[in-house]
Amino acid sequence: MRPITKEIYLSWYEEMLFWRKFEDKLASVYIQQKVRGFLHLYNGQEAILAGALHVMDLEKDRMITAYRNHVMPIGMGVDPKKVMAELYGKTTGTSNGLGGSMHIFSKEHRFHGGHGIVGGQIPLGAGMAFGDKYFNRGAVTLCFMGDGAVRQGSFHETLNLAMLWDLPVVFIVENNGYAMGTSVKRTSNHTDIWKLGLGYEMPCGPVDGMNPVKVAEALDEAITRARSGNGPSLLEMKTYRYRGHSMSDAQKYRTKEEVEEYRKIDPITQVKDILIQNSYASAEEISVIDARVKERVLDCQKFAEESPFPEISVMYDAVYEQKDYPFLKHKLD
């Protein structure tokens, strides 16, 4: 694993703060009805992405996740302006405004989407890893899911096949404590999700998902194992989301005191404290970073708001566009 230097901490602080403020801006414009539909924000879980990106090979490794998926493609290299434009439903978005909040996608940057079906991305992640193994690409797929998704049958089917075929995939459970509004302890007779890997003899374990260093260390081991042909891993990243499951979540299942207690271990604050304690950055230098982040977010908003909506015809062109579709046997009168 690459050493975690002063430069890494500075990069982590700026990028994690940008992801947080990017999501905050989306929450703001959602209230103004500039962004519609569902909106699931990543606030509080940034250390997982930061740690993952530190140990991935961004030239060939892949990432796939569920619907809390706005900042992950940004980390993989997608232009954040295009991500925000996609949420606005604009033609300059990652999918010409047709995908929206839950379906950000970039083949170029190997981000294979947010997926609206709970657990739907899990077998897809294994499928991509199968393809990479078959063609000997040397790539590893990071397949993210929430704690609620592990109650899907497809999760267990996928773990079984991934072990059977030694697939180069790392399954990452972002356990933020609640599947929508249902706590983990109400969905299972045990709360250690990582132990589900034991039934398949899959390497597995818990990780402090609020600390990017711990995340990087655990994922470095898992990715190295997968890339060397020794099969998959299951990691439970124990984290917390500071906002609701989605913007429509009244959050009556938890107390404000609980949220404030977790704010004491905010991953961004942890990184900022290290910058100050180790004299990696002065208060003035941090203020410069803060201002730069604010400006970047405003640039994204400006780009999205000034971009045009797609023509209605695009909706039809994007579905079965092929004129000589070979499986259409009979024409309707």
C-alpha positions as CSV (number, residue, x, y, z in Angstrom):
1,M,0.0,0.0,0.0
2,R,1.2,3.5,-0.8
3,P,2.4,5.4,2.3
4,I,-0.2,7.7,3.8
5,T,1.7,11.0,3.7
6,K,0.9,14.6,4.3
7,E,-0.1,15.0,0.7
8,I,-2.6,12.1,1.1
9,Y,-4.2,13.6,4.1
10,L,-4.5,17.0,2.4
11,S,-6.0,15.3,-0.6
12,W,-8.4,13.3,1.6
13,Y,-9.5,16.4,3.4
14,E,-10.3,18.4,0.3
15,E,-12.0,15.5,-1.6
16,M,-14.0,14.3,1.4
17,L,-15.1,17.9,2.2
18,F,-16.0,18.4,-1.5
19,W,-18.2,15.2,-1.5
20,R,-19.9,16.4,1.7
21,K,-20.6,19.9,0.4
22,F,-21.7,18.4,-3.0
23,E,-24.3,16.4,-1.2
24,D,-25.3,19.3,1.0
25,K,-25.9,21.4,-2.2
26,L,-28.0,18.6,-3.7
27,A,-30.1,18.6,-0.5
28,S,-30.6,22.4,-0.8
29,V,-31.7,22.3,-4.5
30,Y,-33.9,19.3,-3.8
31,I,-35.9,21.4,-1.4
32,Q,-36.2,24.0,-4.2
33,Q,-37.5,21.1,-6.4
34,K,-34.6,21.6,-8.9
35,V,-33.8,17.9,-8.3
36,R,-36.7,15.5,-8.2
37,G,-37.5,11.9,-7.3
38,F,-35.5,10.1,-4.6
39,L,-32.3,11.5,-3.2
40,H,-30.0,9.4,-1.0
41,L,-27.0,11.2,0.4
42,Y,-23.5,9.9,1.5
43,N,-22.9,12.3,4.4
44,G,-20.8,10.5,7.1
45,Q,-19.6,7.6,4.9
46,E,-16.8,9.5,3.0
47,A,-14.0,7.7,4.7
48,I,-15.0,4.4,3.0
49,L,-14.6,5.9,-0.5
50,A,-11.4,7.8,0.4
51,G,-9.7,4.7,1.7
52,A,-10.9,2.6,-1.2
53,L,-9.6,5.0,-3.8
54,H,-6.2,5.1,-2.1
55,V,-5.6,1.4,-2.8
56,M,-7.4,0.8,-6.0
57,D,-5.8,0.7,-9.5
58,L,-7.9,3.3,-11.1
59,E,-6.6,2.3,-14.5
60,K,-8.5,-1.0,-14.5
61,D,-10.4,-1.7,-11.2
62,R,-14.2,-1.3,-11.1
63,M,-16.8,-0.1,-8.7
64,I,-20.5,-0.8,-8.5
65,T,-23.0,0.2,-5.8
66,A,-26.6,0.8,-4.9
67,Y,-28.4,4.1,-5.0
68,R,-26.3,6.2,-2.6
69,N,-24.0,6.8,-5.5
70,H,-23.4,10.4,-6.3
71,V,-19.8,10.9,-5.0
72,M,-18.4,7.5,-5.8
73,P,-18.2,8.2,-9.6
74,I,-16.6,11.6,-8.8
75,G,-13.9,9.7,-6.9
76,M,-13.4,7.4,-9.8
77,G,-12.8,10.4,-12.1
78,V,-16.2,11.4,-13.5
79,D,-16.6,15.2,-13.9
80,P,-18.7,16.3,-10.9
81,K,-20.4,18.8,-13.1
82,K,-21.8,16.0,-15.2
83,V,-23.0,14.2,-12.0
84,M,-24.9,17.2,-10.8
85,A,-26.3,17.8,-14.2
86,E,-27.6,14.2,-14.2
87,L,-29.4,14.8,-11.0
88,Y,-30.9,17.9,-12.5
89,G,-32.1,15.8,-15.4
90,K,-30.1,17.8,-17.9
91,T,-28.7,16.6,-21.2
92,T,-25.1,17.3,-20.1
93,G,-25.5,14.6,-17.4
94,T,-23.7,11.3,-17.3
95,S,-26.7,9.6,-18.9
96,N,-28.1,12.6,-20.7
97,G,-30.4,13.3,-17.8
98,L,-32.3,10.0,-18.2
99,G,-30.7,8.1,-15.2
100,G,-31.2,10.6,-12.4
101,S,-30.1,10.3,-8.8
102,M,-30.0,6.5,-8.4
103,H,-28.4,5.6,-11.8
104,I,-25.1,7.4,-12.2
105,F,-22.9,5.5,-14.7
106,S,-19.6,5.8,-16.5
107,K,-18.1,3.0,-18.6
108,E,-15.1,5.2,-19.3
109,H,-14.2,5.4,-15.6
110,R,-15.4,1.9,-14.7
111,F,-18.1,3.0,-12.4
112,H,-20.9,0.6,-13.3
113,G,-23.7,2.4,-11.7
114,G,-26.0,3.0,-8.9
115,H,-28.8,0.5,-8.9
116,G,-32.3,1.2,-7.6
117,I,-33.2,-2.5,-6.8
118,V,-32.0,-3.4,-3.3
119,G,-29.2,-6.0,-3.7
120,G,-29.5,-5.9,-7.5
121,Q,-25.9,-4.8,-8.0
122,I,-24.4,-7.7,-6.0
123,P,-24.6,-10.5,-8.7
124,L,-23.7,-7.8,-11.3
125,G,-20.5,-7.1,-9.4
126,A,-19.6,-10.8,-9.4
127,G,-20.5,-11.0,-13.1
128,M,-18.0,-8.2,-14.0
129,A,-15.4,-9.9,-11.9
130,F,-16.1,-13.1,-13.8
131,G,-15.5,-11.3,-17.1
132,D,-12.2,-9.8,-15.9
133,K,-11.0,-13.2,-14.7
134,Y,-12.1,-14.9,-18.0
135,F,-10.2,-12.3,-20.1
136,N,-7.3,-12.1,-17.6
137,R,-7.5,-8.4,-17.2
138,G,-6.0,-8.3,-13.8
139,A,-8.8,-6.1,-12.5
140,V,-10.7,-6.2,-9.2
141,T,-14.3,-5.2,-8.7
142,L,-15.4,-3.4,-5.5
143,C,-19.1,-4.3,-5.0
144,F,-20.7,-2.0,-2.4
145,M,-24.1,-2.6,-0.7
146,G,-26.0,-1.4,2.4
147,D,-26.7,-3.5,5.5
148,G,-30.2,-4.1,4.3
149,A,-29.1,-5.7,1.1
150,V,-27.5,-8.6,2.8
151,R,-31.0,-10.0,3.6
152,Q,-31.6,-10.6,-0.1
153,G,-31.2,-14.1,-1.5
154,S,-29.0,-12.9,-4.3
155,F,-26.4,-11.9,-1.7
156,H,-26.0,-15.4,-0.6
157,E,-26.1,-16.9,-4.1
158,T,-23.5,-14.5,-5.2
159,L,-21.1,-15.2,-2.3
160,N,-21.4,-18.9,-3.0
161,L,-20.5,-18.6,-6.7
162,A,-17.8,-16.0,-6.0
163,M,-16.0,-18.5,-3.8
164,L,-16.7,-21.4,-6.1
165,W,-15.1,-19.6,-9.0
166,D,-12.4,-17.6,-7.0
167,L,-13.7,-14.3,-8.5
168,P,-11.6,-11.1,-8.1
169,V,-14.3,-9.2,-6.2
170,V,-14.5,-7.5,-2.8
171,F,-17.9,-7.3,-1.3
172,I,-18.2,-4.2,0.9
173,V,-21.1,-3.8,3.3
174,E,-21.6,-0.1,4.2
175,N,-23.3,-0.8,7.5
176,N,-24.6,2.6,8.6
177,G,-26.9,1.0,11.2
178,Y,-30.2,1.3,9.4
179,A,-31.9,-0.3,6.3
180,M,-34.1,2.6,5.6
181,G,-35.5,3.0,9.1
182,T,-35.0,-0.5,10.4
183,S,-32.0,-1.1,12.6
184,V,-29.7,-4.1,12.0
185,K,-30.7,-5.7,15.3
186,R,-34.3,-5.9,14.2
187,T,-33.5,-7.8,11.0
188,S,-31.3,-10.5,12.2
189,N,-30.4,-12.6,15.3
190,H,-26.8,-11.2,15.1
191,T,-25.4,-7.8,14.3
192,D,-22.0,-8.8,13.0
193,I,-22.8,-8.8,9.3
194,W,-19.2,-9.8,8.3
195,K,-19.7,-13.2,9.9
196,L,-22.1,-14.1,7.0
197,G,-18.9,-14.7,5.0
198,L,-17.9,-17.6,7.4
199,G,-20.6,-19.8,6.0
200,Y,-18.9,-19.7,2.6
201,E,-15.4,-19.9,4.1
202,M,-14.8,-16.4,2.6
203,P,-12.1,-14.2,4.1
204,C,-14.1,-11.6,6.0
205,G,-14.0,-9.1,8.9
206,P,-15.2,-5.8,10.4
207,V,-13.6,-2.4,9.6
208,D,-13.8,1.0,11.1
209,G,-15.6,2.7,8.3
210,M,-15.2,6.2,9.8
211,N,-11.4,6.1,9.4
212,P,-9.9,6.2,5.9
213,V,-6.6,4.6,7.1
214,K,-8.4,1.6,8.5
215,V,-10.4,1.3,5.4
216,A,-7.3,1.5,3.1
217,E,-5.5,-1.1,5.2
218,A,-8.3,-3.6,5.0
219,L,-9.1,-3.1,1.4
220,D,-5.4,-3.3,0.4
221,E,-5.3,-6.8,1.8
222,A,-8.5,-7.8,0.2
223,I,-7.7,-6.3,-3.2
224,T,-4.2,-7.9,-3.2
225,R,-5.8,-11.2,-2.4
226,A,-8.3,-10.9,-5.3
227,R,-5.7,-9.7,-7.8
228,S,-3.4,-12.5,-7.0
229,G,-6.1,-15.1,-7.9
230,N,-7.0,-16.1,-4.3
231,G,-10.6,-15.1,-4.5
232,P,-13.1,-12.7,-2.9
233,S,-13.5,-11.1,0.5
234,L,-16.4,-9.7,2.5
235,L,-15.8,-6.6,4.6
236,E,-18.3,-4.9,6.9
237,M,-17.5,-1.2,7.0
238,K,-19.1,0.1,10.2
239,T,-20.1,3.7,9.4
240,Y,-23.0,6.1,10.0
241,R,-25.1,8.4,7.8
242,Y,-25.8,11.9,9.2
243,R,-28.8,12.5,7.0
244,G,-31.9,10.3,6.5
245,H,-32.1,7.3,4.3
246,S,-33.4,9.6,1.6
247,M,-34.6,13.2,1.6
248,S,-38.2,12.0,2.4
249,D,-37.0,10.3,5.6
250,A,-38.4,11.8,8.8
251,Q,-35.8,9.8,10.9
252,K,-38.2,9.0,13.7
253,Y,-36.4,5.7,14.3
254,R,-33.4,7.5,15.9
255,T,-32.7,10.3,18.3
256,K,-30.9,13.6,17.6
257,E,-28.6,12.7,20.5
258,E,-27.5,9.5,18.6
259,V,-26.7,11.5,15.5
260,E,-24.7,14.0,17.5
261,E,-22.8,11.3,19.3
262,Y,-21.6,9.9,15.9
263,R,-20.7,13.4,14.8
264,K,-17.9,13.2,17.3
265,I,-16.1,10.7,15.0
266,D,-17.0,12.5,11.8
267,P,-14.4,11.2,9.2
268,I,-13.7,14.7,7.8
269,T,-13.1,16.1,11.3
270,Q,-10.8,13.2,12.0
271,V,-8.7,14.0,9.0
272,K,-8.7,17.7,9.7
273,D,-7.5,17.1,13.3
274,I,-4.6,15.1,11.9
275,L,-3.7,17.9,9.6
276,I,-3.6,20.4,12.5
277,Q,-1.9,18.1,15.1
278,N,0.9,17.1,12.7
279,S,1.3,20.7,11.4
280,Y,0.5,19.5,7.9
281,A,-1.7,22.6,7.3
282,S,-2.3,25.8,9.2
283,A,-5.7,27.2,9.9
284,E,-5.2,29.7,7.1
285,E,-4.3,26.9,4.6
286,I,-7.4,24.9,5.6
287,S,-9.5,28.0,5.1
288,V,-8.1,28.2,1.5
289,I,-9.1,24.6,0.9
290,D,-12.6,25.2,2.3
291,A,-13.1,28.2,0.0
292,R,-11.8,26.2,-3.0
293,V,-14.3,23.4,-2.2
294,K,-17.2,25.9,-1.9
295,E,-16.3,27.4,-5.3
296,R,-16.1,23.9,-6.9
297,V,-19.6,23.1,-5.7
298,L,-21.0,26.4,-7.0
299,D,-19.4,25.7,-10.4
300,C,-21.2,22.4,-10.5
301,Q,-24.5,24.0,-9.6
302,K,-24.0,26.7,-12.2
303,F,-23.2,24.2,-14.9
304,A,-26.2,22.1,-14.1
305,E,-28.6,25.0,-13.9
306,E,-27.4,26.5,-17.2
307,S,-27.5,23.2,-19.1
308,P,-30.6,22.4,-21.3
309,F,-33.1,19.6,-20.6
310,P,-33.0,16.8,-23.2
311,E,-35.5,16.7,-26.0
312,I,-38.5,14.4,-25.4
313,S,-37.5,12.4,-28.4
314,V,-34.3,11.2,-26.6
315,M,-36.4,9.1,-24.3
316,Y,-37.6,7.1,-27.3
317,D,-34.2,7.0,-29.1
318,A,-32.6,5.5,-26.0
319,V,-34.8,2.4,-25.9
320,Y,-34.4,-0.3,-28.7
321,E,-32.9,2.3,-31.0
322,Q,-31.5,-0.4,-33.3
323,K,-33.6,-0.2,-36.6
324,D,-33.0,-3.9,-37.6
325,Y,-33.5,-5.4,-34.2
326,P,-33.0,-9.1,-35.0
327,F,-35.4,-10.6,-32.3
328,L,-38.5,-8.7,-33.5
329,K,-40.1,-11.5,-35.6
330,H,-43.6,-10.0,-36.3
331,K,-44.7,-6.5,-37.1
332,L,-47.9,-5.2,-35.7
333,D,-50.6,-3.9,-38.1
